[in-house]
């Protein structure tokens, strides 16, 4: 078993922060549009504007936050960032019109994509490849569970239907983030990543192999957008499947990810296996896209079975793409630059969430041929992953025992 700088108790605290962070975030994401409509009394066009601003700022904030952490240390950065996120949710709870809601949501969005990579970096600081892969898989499973748990108080607030209930959820989320700040303040300094000495040509923006891996991963994660957005719309608009099967899509996907993410990730620390997993993920996504049109045939059990089959295939794709993509990215990541590299890698999925809904809408407009086009795209993307390099091109001190690079 590999040794690392993170004790079992410290690792549990990091997992607790990851779980709590995703729970607090899930409280808002689960009913952001409803909250802005019912609590702030905003019309749909203004809601779309606020959510658009949040999406843009989330993309803009990730790398500056990672560089801030690289300069000042992960523990200190997480302390201030969690407090800042708590403040943004308090501001959301007090929002009364478009300007106040836009400022609060925009500021909160600025932090949304930046905190996660820092928690990941704390977890895997000083670990070897196998330890990093296993730890990140557990963290992702916990974050999925946290997002699902965060939807529960949001659903209760919608059921109550009173302003105090809506705003109370925002304040509860803020309290969760304060708790995260307190716990992260106690993180151990062992394995703390500090800013490395500046070296010409060493930035992530010049690492073409890493950027290619990030782009491949981001393109393949469009399958998750297709599952979460496209399939529910298809079910409601083009099939005779029971209405409750829309909720089944999210529930089944979440349960499978929580139960299987760690198991699927085993062995992916080998870059060759990680690359093969990305190929498998692309082919599974293609199979899921081919299965989805089957939901439009018949009534009763037949379309429902097609829904379950599609979710199983697309979730399998998600598991393999996530494990393979992250493991291959880690193999090309210098340990002392993990915060910036992980933030860059996570932008692949962030970009998919921005362009994905529009592409999904266009595909649905084509009907069944749209699903066939998605299947062809995912198959080609998976096959293209075979061209990704497996051997990291790192030099000198970057080839440390703790680095996640594994020779191909």
C-alpha positions as MATLAB code, in Angstrom:
seq = 'XXXXXXXXXXXXXXXXXXXXXXXXXXXXXXXXXXXXXXXXXXXXXXXXXXXXXXXXXXXXXXXXXXXXXXXXXXXXXXXXXXXXXXXXXXXXXXXXXXXXXXXXXXXXXXXXXXXXXXXXXXXXXXXXXXXXXXXXXXXXXXXXXXXXXXXXXXXXXXXXXXXXXXXXXXXXXXXXXXXXXXXXXXXXXXXXXXXXXXXXXXXXXXXXXXXXXXXXXXXXXXXXXXXXXXXXXXXXXXXXXXXXXXXXXXXXXXXXXXXXXXXXXXXXXXXXXXXXXXXXXXXXXXXXXXXXXXXXXXXXXXXXXXXXXXXXXXXXXXXXXXXXXXXXXXXXXXXXXXXXXXXXXXXXXXXXXXXXXXXXXXXXXXXXXXXXXXXXXXXXXXXXXXXXXXXXXXXXXXXXXXXXXXXX';
ca = [
       0.000    0.000    0.000;
       1.361    3.430   -0.897;
       2.226    5.944    1.754;
       1.149    9.556    1.603;
       1.218   12.706    3.695;
      -2.483   12.627    4.517;
      -3.549   10.712    7.635;
      -6.827    8.819    7.780;
      -8.426   11.359   10.110;
      -7.274   14.271    7.951;
      -8.621   12.534    4.851;
     -11.988   12.084    6.539;
     -12.117   15.819    7.267;
     -11.422   16.543    3.611;
     -14.178   14.139    2.556;
     -16.518   15.845    5.036;
     -15.747   19.222    3.480;
     -16.333   17.860   -0.019;
     -19.660   16.342    1.013;
     -20.821   19.478    2.856;
     -19.694   21.779    0.051;
     -21.668   19.838   -2.559;
     -24.706   19.688   -0.249;
     -24.714   23.454    0.174;
     -24.222   23.961   -3.539;
     -26.995   21.487   -4.285;
     -29.405   23.476   -2.119;
     -29.153   26.350   -4.583;
     -28.700   24.522   -7.866;
     -31.740   22.329   -7.211;
     -34.125   25.281   -7.316;
     -32.201   28.377   -8.415;
     -34.751   29.336  -11.072;
     -37.691   28.692   -8.728;
     -36.026   30.692   -5.960;
     -35.444   33.706   -8.190;
     -39.023   33.526   -9.426;
     -40.846   32.887   -6.160;
     -38.639   34.625   -3.582;
     -37.177   37.531   -5.588;
     -40.262   37.813   -7.850;
     -38.272   37.931  -11.090;
     -39.764   37.192  -14.540;
     -38.314   34.469  -16.750;
     -36.164   36.771  -18.899;
     -34.452   38.214  -15.828;
     -33.982   34.732  -14.367;
     -32.260   33.641  -17.567;
     -29.989   36.687  -17.389;
     -28.967   35.980  -13.784;
     -28.297   32.304  -14.468;
     -26.313   33.245  -17.567;
     -24.178   35.646  -15.547;
     -23.564   32.910  -12.989;
     -22.422   30.502  -15.694;
     -20.024   33.026  -17.209;
     -18.466   34.040  -13.902;
     -18.013   30.395  -12.924;
     -15.809   29.935  -15.988;
     -13.854   33.120  -15.322;
     -13.093   32.419  -11.675;
     -11.548   28.938  -11.721;
      -7.988   29.696  -12.841;
      -7.484   32.947  -10.861;
      -8.657   31.122   -7.725;
      -6.251   28.238   -8.398;
      -3.379   30.686   -8.862;
      -4.354   32.438   -5.626;
      -4.182   29.097   -3.820;
      -0.885   28.281   -5.520;
       0.570   31.516   -4.172;
      -0.872   31.539   -0.647;
      -1.424   27.848    0.130;
      -4.479   25.609   -0.074;
      -5.564   25.786    3.559;
      -5.611   29.586    3.723;
      -7.267   29.855    0.321;
     -10.081   27.464    1.250;
     -10.734   29.336    4.494;
     -11.283   32.646    2.706;
     -13.086   31.165   -0.282;
     -15.644   29.286    1.815;
     -16.333   32.416    3.847;
     -16.744   34.374    0.611;
     -19.169   31.765   -0.737;
     -21.148   31.925    2.512;
     -21.354   35.705    2.126;
     -22.643   35.333   -1.449;
     -25.462   33.065   -0.254;
     -26.404   35.471    2.520;
     -26.570   38.155   -0.184;
     -28.784   35.856   -2.275;
     -31.070   35.356    0.707;
     -31.426   39.148    0.933;
     -31.821   39.812   -2.823;
     -34.914   41.821   -3.725;
     -34.478   42.728   -7.413;
     -32.418   42.084  -10.559;
     -29.294   44.087   -9.596;
     -28.970   42.577   -6.117;
     -29.670   39.046   -7.356;
     -27.245   39.403  -10.274;
     -24.453   40.692   -8.020;
     -24.958   37.954   -5.428;
     -25.339   35.104   -7.922;
     -22.471   36.390  -10.078;
     -20.140   36.570   -7.097;
     -21.197   33.109   -5.983;
     -20.690   31.780   -9.495;
     -17.168   33.166   -9.469;
     -16.382   30.655   -6.715;
     -18.360   27.670   -7.998;
     -15.696   26.156  -10.262;
     -12.716   27.252   -8.183;
     -13.239   25.591   -4.818;
     -13.654   22.008   -6.030;
     -10.152   21.668   -7.564;
      -8.623   23.012   -4.340;
     -10.403   20.386   -2.236;
      -9.169   17.775   -4.719;
      -5.618   19.117   -4.448;
      -5.669   18.985   -0.638;
      -6.920   15.406   -0.747;
      -4.225   14.101   -3.086;
      -1.290   16.249   -1.885;
       1.734   13.996   -1.548;
      -0.010   10.854   -2.809;
       1.091    8.578   -5.608;
      -1.030    7.795   -8.651;
      -3.049    4.935   -7.147;
      -3.824    6.890   -3.977;
      -4.852    9.981   -5.942;
      -7.182    8.049   -8.233;
      -8.878    6.177   -5.376;
      -9.234    9.297   -3.238;
     -10.724   11.395   -6.032;
     -13.165    8.620   -6.938;
     -14.443    8.513   -3.347;
     -14.673   12.291   -3.270;
     -16.727   12.346   -6.461;
     -19.108    9.704   -5.132;
     -19.584   11.748   -1.963;
     -20.137   14.941   -3.941;
     -22.848   13.260   -6.005;
     -24.544   12.124   -2.811;
     -24.213   15.640   -1.401;
     -25.804   17.225   -4.463;
     -28.743   14.844   -4.141;
     -29.056   15.568   -0.413;
     -29.007   19.302   -1.098;
     -32.136   18.961   -3.190;
     -34.164   17.737   -0.181;
     -34.457   21.053    1.744;
     -35.039   22.800   -1.567;
     -37.965   20.483   -2.265;
     -39.337   21.145    1.222;
     -39.159   24.894    0.606;
     -41.077   24.520   -2.648;
     -43.710   22.431   -0.860;
     -44.115   25.102    1.859;
     -44.240   27.847   -0.767;
     -43.443   30.720    1.605;
     -40.745   33.365    1.184;
     -39.198   32.591    4.559;
     -38.749   28.962    3.481;
     -37.045   29.893    0.216;
     -34.709   32.391    1.858;
     -34.116   30.015    4.756;
     -32.585   27.475    2.384;
     -30.085   30.107    1.189;
     -29.150   30.945    4.779;
     -28.818   27.246    5.630;
     -26.460   26.786    2.687;
     -24.421   29.772    3.889;
     -24.137   28.145    7.321;
     -22.897   24.937    5.675;
     -20.143   26.886    3.911;
     -19.103   28.551    7.170;
     -18.755   25.053    8.601;
     -16.603   24.086    5.620;
     -14.375   27.104    6.279;
     -13.925   26.123    9.916;
     -13.033   22.527    9.059;
     -10.655   23.534    6.252;
      -8.896   25.919    8.627;
      -7.791   22.845   10.538;
      -6.325   21.027    7.539;
      -2.763   19.827    8.060;
       0.076   21.672    6.330;
       1.673   18.368    5.338;
       1.745   18.105    1.578;
       0.639   21.727    1.203;
       1.156   22.894   -2.360;
       2.909   26.218   -2.659;
       3.675   28.331   -5.682;
       6.555   26.751   -7.637;
       9.459   28.762   -8.915;
       8.655   30.450  -12.195;
      10.116   28.598  -15.149;
       9.825   29.639  -18.754;
       7.466   27.485  -20.809;
       6.157   25.616  -17.762;
       2.618   27.021  -17.638;
      -0.453   24.893  -18.197;
      -1.361   27.068  -21.184;
       1.733   25.751  -22.974;
       1.126   22.109  -22.069;
      -0.474   20.994  -25.302;
      -0.854   17.361  -24.297;
      -2.698   18.273  -21.108;
      -4.953   20.714  -22.952;
      -5.745   18.019  -25.529;
      -6.710   15.608  -22.743;
      -8.876   18.319  -21.179;
     -10.601   19.057  -24.495;
     -11.241   15.347  -25.148;
     -12.674   14.905  -21.674;
     -14.873   17.988  -21.997;
     -16.254   16.837  -25.344;
     -17.040   13.357  -24.019;
     -18.814   14.769  -20.942;
     -21.456   16.156  -23.281;
     -22.944   12.685  -22.780;
     -23.776   13.654  -19.175;
     -25.565   16.786  -20.416;
     -27.439   14.679  -22.953;
     -28.546   12.327  -20.175;
     -29.489   15.022  -17.659;
     -31.150   17.473  -20.055;
     -31.879   15.735  -23.343;
     -33.388   12.449  -22.168;
     -35.944   14.025  -19.767;
     -37.078   16.430  -22.504;
     -37.312   13.578  -24.995;
     -39.342   11.483  -22.549;
     -41.872   14.248  -21.931;
     -42.155   15.403  -25.544;
     -41.702   12.338  -27.741;
     -42.614    9.196  -25.767;
     -45.434    7.499  -23.892;
     -43.199    6.588  -20.964;
     -44.766    7.315  -17.537;
     -44.140   10.862  -16.292;
     -42.364    9.631  -13.169;
     -39.639    8.105  -15.335;
     -38.190   11.617  -15.715;
     -37.311   11.586  -12.016;
     -36.046    8.025  -12.356;
     -33.335    9.248  -14.731;
     -31.698   11.447  -12.078;
     -32.231    9.031   -9.194;
     -30.837    5.982  -11.010;
     -27.866    7.954  -12.333;
     -26.978    9.326   -8.886;
     -27.285    5.960   -7.141;
     -25.121    4.204   -9.724;
     -22.398    6.868   -9.565;
     -22.312    6.763   -5.758;
     -22.141    2.963   -5.696;
     -19.799    2.304   -8.617;
     -17.431    5.268   -9.064;
     -14.720    3.909   -6.744;
     -14.935    0.392   -8.163;
     -14.764    1.564  -11.780;
     -11.743    3.779  -11.083;
      -9.572    0.874   -9.881;
      -6.554    0.344  -12.091;
      -7.005    3.619  -13.957;
      -3.737    4.960  -12.512;
      -2.120    3.158  -15.448;
      -2.341    5.787  -18.244;
      -2.856    3.095  -20.879;
      -5.871    1.753  -18.999;
      -7.130    5.304  -18.418;
      -6.997    5.969  -22.149;
      -8.833    2.702  -22.850;
     -11.506    3.747  -20.345;
     -12.074    6.980  -22.262;
     -12.547    4.903  -25.414;
     -14.989    2.622  -23.589;
     -16.848    5.655  -22.252;
     -17.251    7.067  -25.746;
     -18.567    3.775  -27.096;
     -20.993    3.362  -24.167;
     -22.264    6.911  -24.723;
     -22.770    6.077  -28.397;
     -24.740    2.956  -27.431;
     -26.840    5.023  -25.024;
     -27.622    7.551  -27.757;
     -28.744    4.696  -30.013;
     -30.930    3.238  -27.242;
     -32.677    6.521  -26.415;
     -34.967    6.586  -29.501;
     -36.319    3.188  -28.430;
     -38.185    5.014  -25.647;
     -40.518    6.369  -28.311;
     -41.930    2.957  -29.235;
     -44.950    1.405  -27.547;
     -46.505    2.115  -24.175;
     -46.185    0.916  -20.597;
     -43.259   -1.342  -19.789;
     -41.550   -1.146  -23.192;
     -40.605    2.565  -23.184;
     -39.807    2.354  -19.465;
     -37.353   -0.489  -20.119;
     -35.761    1.611  -22.869;
     -35.390    4.516  -20.414;
     -33.635    2.274  -17.880;
     -31.355    0.813  -20.572;
     -30.408    4.298  -21.776;
     -29.623    5.480  -18.244;
     -27.500    2.403  -17.555;
     -25.467    2.884  -20.724;
     -25.029    6.642  -20.322;
     -24.151    6.332  -16.641;
     -21.598    3.662  -17.497;
     -20.159    6.098  -20.017;
     -20.016    8.814  -17.352;
     -18.182    6.537  -14.923;
     -15.564    5.460  -17.454;
     -15.070    8.930  -18.941;
     -14.648   10.532  -15.523;
     -12.246    7.904  -14.179;
     -10.208    7.614  -17.358;
     -10.077   11.311  -18.130;
      -9.077   12.403  -14.629;
      -6.491    9.647  -14.254;
      -4.897   10.429  -17.606;
      -4.843   14.129  -16.716;
      -3.169   13.369  -13.371;
      -0.472   11.402  -15.179;
       0.482   14.601  -16.998;
       0.185   16.929  -13.995;
       3.252   18.195  -12.085;
       2.516   17.663   -8.405;
       3.481   21.172   -7.325;
       1.074   22.663   -9.907;
      -1.925   20.459   -9.191;
      -4.343   23.278   -8.191;
      -3.929   25.114  -11.506;
      -3.880   21.936  -13.593;
      -6.977   20.496  -11.890;
      -8.808   23.809  -12.269;
      -7.955   23.808  -15.966;
      -9.081   20.198  -16.336;
     -12.422   20.927  -14.635;
     -13.039   23.700  -17.162;
     -13.549   20.945  -19.735;
     -16.802   19.898  -18.085;
     -17.665   23.517  -17.256;
     -17.493   24.398  -20.946;
     -19.687   21.394  -21.734;
     -22.356   22.682  -19.337;
     -22.367   26.029  -21.176;
     -22.609   24.787  -24.769;
     -24.255   21.441  -24.019;
     -27.886   22.545  -23.506;
     -27.908   24.413  -26.828;
     -26.438   21.446  -28.694;
     -28.886   19.088  -26.987;
     -31.820   21.294  -28.027;
     -30.623   21.291  -31.628;
     -30.281   17.516  -31.577;
     -33.756   16.998  -30.128;
     -35.179   19.199  -32.870;
     -33.933   16.665  -35.416;
     -35.789   13.800  -33.736;
     -34.308   10.316  -34.035;
     -31.612   11.395  -36.547;
     -30.348   13.751  -33.838;
     -29.714   10.804  -31.511;
     -27.913    8.970  -34.316;
     -25.710   12.027  -34.833;
     -24.848   12.051  -31.109;
     -23.994    8.339  -31.292;
     -21.624    8.928  -34.200;
     -19.996   11.882  -32.406;
     -19.339    9.946  -29.191;
     -17.978    6.939  -31.077;
     -15.560    9.156  -33.006;
     -14.504   11.015  -29.860;
     -13.839    7.730  -28.079;
     -11.743    6.419  -30.956;
      -9.831    9.706  -31.109;
      -8.766    9.173  -27.485;
      -6.536    6.333  -28.682;
      -4.220    9.036  -30.055;
      -3.746   10.653  -26.629;
      -0.190   10.214  -25.267;
       0.135    8.088  -22.145;
       3.732    8.898  -21.163;
       3.996   12.266  -19.374;
       6.677   14.553  -20.695;
       7.938   15.944  -17.384;
      11.454   16.927  -16.471;
      13.780   17.086  -13.528;
      12.173   17.653  -10.148;
       8.735   17.111  -11.608;
       9.494   13.381  -11.808;
       9.067   12.821   -8.093;
       7.880    9.653   -6.403;
       4.728   11.485   -5.410;
       3.902   12.533   -8.934;
       0.971   10.763  -10.494;
       2.861   10.033  -13.696;
       3.107    6.349  -14.567;
       5.309    5.207  -17.388;
       3.493    3.786  -20.366;
];
